[in-house]
Amino acid sequence: MAKKSRRARSKVEYRRKLAEATIKRQPQRFETASTSSESEVPSPIQAATKYQYMLIELRRIGIIAGSMLFVLIVLAFILG
């Protein structure tokens, strides 16, 4: 398996620093007893670590969808 490139490592470091800065910036929340059944919303840090590859995948899907749409438009002009 290939080693990570410097660029990939720098992205990981950037995301880690960003996550640490976000943790420091958030105010402290005090737990209170609530009687309503509210679903807990994950913190941005938990979401960022859980879905860290989501943005990359969405970008790849967008590029593929855009290129397919472009090919369909070109084919419509050529064949139409």
For each residue, the residues with C-beta under 8 A, 3 or more apart:
1:
2:
3:
4: 8 9 12
5: 8 9
6: 9 10
7: 10 11
8: 4 5 11 12
9: 4 5 6 12 13
10: 6 7 13 14
11: 7 8 14 15
12: 4 8 9 15 16
13: 9 10 16 17
14: 10 11 17 18
15: 11 12 18 19 48 52
16: 12 13 19 20
17: 13 14 20 21
18: 14 15 21 22
19: 15 16 22 23 45 48 49
20: 16 17 23 24
21: 17 18 24 25
22: 18 19 25 26 44 45
23: 19 20 26 45
24: 20 21
25: 21 22
26: 22 23 29 43
27:
28:
29: 26
30:
31:
32:
33:
34: 38
35:
36:
37:
38: 34
39:
40:
41:
42: 46 47 50
43: 26 46 47
44: 22 47 48
45: 19 22 23 48 49
46: 42 43 49 50
47: 42 43 44 50 51
48: 15 19 44 45 51 52
49: 19 45 46 52
50: 42 46 47
51: 47 48 54
52: 15 48 49
53: 56 57
54: 51 57 58
55: 58 59
56: 53 59 60
57: 53 54 60 61
58: 54 55 61 62
59: 55 56 62 63
60: 56 57 63 64
61: 57 58 64 65
62: 58 59 65 66
63: 59 60 66 67
64: 60 61 67 68
65: 61 62 68 69
66: 62 63 69 70
67: 63 64 70 71
68: 64 65 71 72
69: 65 66 72 73
70: 66 67 73 74
71: 67 68 74 75
72: 68 69 75 76
73: 69 70 76 77
74: 70 71 77 78
75: 71 72 78 79
76: 72 73 79 80
77: 73 74 80
78: 74 75
79: 75 76
80: 76 77
